[in-house]
């Protein structure tokens, strides 16, 4: 991996982009490049719930889905720095939905804040009319649900709307598949979870994951908790990265 260079980012139409050298030249300071979720893993490992752990995974469920992995005390990167891209695990072999990276069947394409509405629209088309008719979702947004957001879905579920609660649970099962794949791949002692979708809907996101993850995990399921560092976990990670790589 070329240091300080963005290499084959999954959601951007670039191959190689040098980022740290222009910063060093313009500001006259040391700089390093690290993925936000990888940084969050460093922050969690130094300041948060994973302090002192040698094997742990951080997962964010936000606009996208991402991860950071500490494996045997070392931040997992891979040849191009993308060894932590858990959002691109395949959770649907039929590939019914397209991810932002352009590939099909990826976890992020179904359960991220940006793509959750696509999953809802797909499922509503599959369900009987009697199940959909009268839902808070269709009453507010119409049968096509074109303006629906992830926040709207969770809000309707919190109000007790049956369809919304059903769909939130289905998304939770898909999340459990993603978490189980991370458990099977990295065998962590702990998983912490962050991101806007998680932090604003903690119980609704975590309950189905914890309930269903054992159905898909072959390794022992670790404790799964919301990050205590909240929305600042990546900022803590930036500090941890600077202390680790620039001090």
LOSETI-530122 format. One record per residue: residue in one letter; x, y, z of N, C-alpha, C in turn. Coordinates in steps of 0.02 Angstrom, whole numbers, plus 50000, padded with zeros to 5 digits. Example, Ala and Ser with C-alpha at 12.3 -4.5 7.8 and 13.67 -1.06 7.14 Angstrom:
a506604971650390506154977550390506604983550390 s506424988850354506844994750357506455000250394 
//
This chain:
x500424994150000500005000050000500445006250000 x500315010949955500695017149952500465021750009 x500935023550052500765027350112500455034150094 x499905035850129499585042350119499165042950056 x499035037350023498655037449960498005033449968 x497475036349943496825032949941496845028049883 x496745021549897496815016349845496165012549838 x495855012749780495255008949764494705009749818 x494525015749836493975016549885493325013749857 x492945009949896492365006449867491795010849845 x491745016949873491175021249857491365027649821 x491975027949794492205033749757492495031549690 x492405035649638492625033649571493365035249558 x493805033549605494515034949598494905028449607 x495515028449581495955022749591496505024349642 x496875029849631497405031749676497385039349684 x497325041749745497315048849759497785050349817 x498305054249806498775056149859498455061649902 x498415060549967498095065350011498565068450062 x499025064550089499435067350143499975072050118 x500265070650059500805074950035500585082250026 x500005083649995499785090649989499685093950057 x499435090150106499345092950173500015094750205 x500495090150199501155091450226501475097650194 x501395098250127501695103750091501365110450108 x500705110450112500345116750124500385119050197 x500355114350243500315116150314500975115250351 x501435111650322502075110650354502045106450417 x501585101750418501505097350476501505090050453 x501645085550501501605078450486500875076550477 x500735071750433500045069550420500045062150404 x499525058850423499425051850403498705050950381 x498585045950340497925044550313497665038150343 x497045038350367496735032350395495985032650383 x495685027050367494965026450359494615028450424 x494025031550419493685033950479493515028250528 x493295022550502493115017050547493725013650575 x494265013350536494895010750563495145015250619 x495075021850608495255026650661494815025550722 x494165024450711493715023350767493925017250808 x494165012050773494395006150809494995007850853 x495445012050828496015014150868495785018250928 x495295022650916495025026750970494685022551024 x494295017651002493955013251049494465009051088 x494985007051054495495002851085495925006651136 x495995013151125496415017151171496005020651225 x495395022951208495005027151254494325024251273 x494085019151238493395017051247493305010151277 x492785006751255492585000351285493084994751270 x493484995551217493954990251198494664991451224 x494724995851273495384997451300495734991151325 x496324989951298496714984251320496564977751284 x496064977551240495894971351205496324970451143 x496544964351130496954962951071496534960951010 x495904958851021495474956750965494784959750974 x494624964450931493984967850937493784970950871 x493134971950862492864974750800492424980750818 x492504986150780492054991850783491644991950719 x490994992750725490554993050666490124999350671 x490095003050617489655008750613489065007350566 x488465008950589487875008750547487635015950542 x487775018950486487635026050476487395027050404 x487615032350372487455033250300487685027050262 x488265024550279488515018150254488615013350312 x488915007750297489115002950349489865001650342 x490225002450397490945001550394491194998150457 x491834996650457492114993250514492854994850524 x493074993450584493784993850601493954987850643 x494524984750630494694978350663495384978750694 x495414977050758496054975950792496124968350798 x496634965650766496754958450765497434956850795 x497434953150850498064951550885498464957850901 x498104963050922498424969250943498624973950887 x498464972150824498674976150766498064978350726 x498074984550703497534986950660497564983350593 x497024980150574496994976350512496884981150454 x497324980950403497264985450346497194981750280 x497644977050264497614973750199498074977250149 x498144974350090498634976750041498484983750017 x497834985650011497634992249989497324996450044 x497364993950105497064997750161496324996750169 x496034991750135495314990750136495114984250170 x495544981550213495404975050245494844975150295 x494574980950309494054981750361493374983350332 x493284982850266492664985150234492094980150243 x491854979550305491344974550321490674976050287 x490554982350270489924984150237489834980850170 x490374978150143490344974950077490364967350082 x490254964750143490084957650149489434956350111 x489394950650079488784948750043488294945450092 x487694948250097487184945250140486584942750101 x486584943950035486034941649992486324938849928 x486334932249923486634928949864486234930249801 x485604932349808485204933949749485374940849721 x485704945049761485924951549738485354955949716 x484824956249755484234959949734484324967549735 x484774969949778484894977149782485634978649767 x485744984649739486414986749721486694991349775 x487314990049794487664994149843487925000549810 x488115005449849488395011649822489045010549784 x489385004949798490005003349763489875000449693 x489234998849679489064996049614488984988549612 x489194985149666489104977849670488424976349701 x488224970049696487554968149718487584963549779 x487064964049821486994959549878487394961549940 x487714967349939488134969349995487714971750054 x487964970450114487634972450177487444979850175 x487904984150155487774991350153487194993150106 x487104989150054486574990550006485874989250033 x485834986050091485184984350121485054987950187 x485574988950227485474990850297485784997450317 x486115000950271486385007450288485825012650288 x485955018350319485455023650320485255025950250 x485745026150205485595028350137485175023250099 x485305016850110484995011650068484415007950100 x484315008950165483745005750199483075007150164 x482945013250141482315014550105482235010150043 x482795008650009482755004249950482514997249970 x482774994850027482554988350053481814988450069 x481584993850102480884994450121480434994350059 x480624998250009480214998549948480194991749914 x480754988149913480764981449884480294976749921 x480324976849987479924972350028479184973950023 x479014980350021478304982350017477994979649953 x478374979549899478114976849837477974969349842 x478344965949886478264958649893477694956749940 x477494961249984477014959650037476294960250013 x475844956350043475134956850025474864963850040 x474374965950001474084972650009473804973650079 x473514968350108473214968950174473744970550227 x474364968450215474904969850262475144977050257 x475114979750197475384986450184474854991850195 x474234990350177473704995350180473604997750251 x473565004250260473435007150325474065008450366 x474645006550341475265007850377475395015350381 x475715017550435475915024550440476355026550382 x476755021850357477215023350302476835024950238 x476385020550219476025021650156475525027350161 x475255028450220474795034150228475165040750220 x475785040950243476165047150240476515048050173 x476805042650145477235043350087476935040350023 x476355037050029476075033749971476375026849961 x476085022949917476295016049908477005015549880 x477235020649845477905020449815478455022349865 x478275025649919478745027449973479365031049948 x479265035449899479835038549866480225043249912 x479885046449960480225051350003480425048350071 x480335041850079480485038650143481225038950160 x481375040150224482055039850249482105034550304 x482715032750322482805027950376482525030750441 x482595037150453482325040250513481565039550516 x481235040250459480505039550456480305032350475 x480675027550451480525020550466480565019250541 x481105021350572481195020050644480685024050685 x480505029950662480005033950697479325030450696 x479135027850637478505024350632478505017950674 x479075014450674479125008350715479055010050789 x479355015550811479305017650881478595019450900 x478195021550852477485023150864477045017050863 x477335011150850476965004950852476675002650786 x476875005750730476625003750665476864996650649 x476394992150636476564985050627477034983850568 x476894986950511477324985950453478034988450467 x478084994250497478744997050511479134992750560 x478794990250611479124985850659479354979450625 x478954976850580479144970750544479764972050502 x479784977650467480354979150423480984980650463 x480914984150519481494985450562481784978850587 x481344974050604481594967550626481934963750569 x481664964150508481984960850451482674963850437 x482724970450442483374973650434483844971450490 x483564970550550483974968150606484244961150594 x483854956850562484084950150545484664950550495 x484594954850445485134955750397485754958550431 x485654963250478486224965750517486554960050556 x486144955650584486414949950622486844945550577 x486654944750513487074940950466487744944450456 x487734951050449488354954750441488794954250502 x488494954950561488884954350623489164947250630 x488764942250613489004935350618489594934150571 x489574937050512490124936350465490754939450494 x490684945250526491264948450559491534943950615 x491074940950653491274936450707491634930350679 x491364927650625491674921750594492354923350564 x492424929350537493044931250503493594933350552 x493404936950605493914940250648493934937550719 x493424933750740493404930750807493564935750863 x493184941250867493354946450915493114944850986 x493424948151035493214947651104492644952451120 x492554957451077492044962651087491884965751020 x491244967651011491054971850955490724978150983 x490974983950964490624990150982490314992950919 x489754996450928489354998750872489235006250878 x489315009750824489195016850822488825018850758 x488865025250741488525027750682487855030750699 x487625035350658487025039150672486405034650679 x486325029850634485735025450638485725021750705 x486305019250726486335015650789486215020250848 x486565025850850486545030250909485855033350919 x485465034250865484795037050871484255031750883 x484435025450874483945019950880484265013950914 x484565014950971484995009851001484635003151011 x484055003251044483704997051059483454993750995 x483164997750950482874994950889483404991850845 x484014994450846484564991750805484864985650839 x485024986150903485404980850936484994974750955 x484354975650973483964969950996483934964350945 x483744965550882483724959950834484404957050818 x484924961250821485604958650809485784953550863 x485704955650925485864951150981485434944850981 x484814945650959484344939950959484514934850906 x484744937150847484814932550790485524930850772 x486024934350799486714933350776486944926150789 x486714922950842486924916150857486704911150804 x486184912950765485944908450713486444907950655 x486894912850649487344913150592488084912750610 x488244913750673488954913850694489194906850712 x489774905050688490084898650706490544899550765 x490864905450771491294906850828490874909150887 x491174908950946490834911251007490644918550999 x490014920151012489774926951003490014931351061 x490354936851045490604941251098490054946151121 x490204949951170489764955251192489714960551137 x489104962951125488984968051073488674974051107 x489034979751106488804985651143488874991951099 x488474996951116488555003551084489195006751110 x489565009951067490185013251088490045018551141 x490415018651195490325023851245490595030551222 x490965030651167491245036851141490755040651096 x490185037551082489645040851046489855043650978 x489605049650963489745052750898490465054850890 x490835054950945491535057250943492035051650934 x491805045550922492265039850919492805040750865 x492625043650808493125044650755493615050150775 x493385055250811493835060550834494335057650884 x494095053450929494555049950974495045045750933 x494795042850879495235038850836495775042950802 x495595049050782496095053450752496655055050802 x496455056250865496955057550917497385051250927 x497055045450931497425039150941497905037850882 x497675039350821498105038250762498715042950764 x498595049250783499155053950787499665051750840 x499405049450898499855047150950500245040850929 x499905036650889500215030350869500715031150812 x500525035250762500915035350700501345041650692 x501185047050729501525053450717501935055850777 x501865052550834502225054850893502945052250894 
//
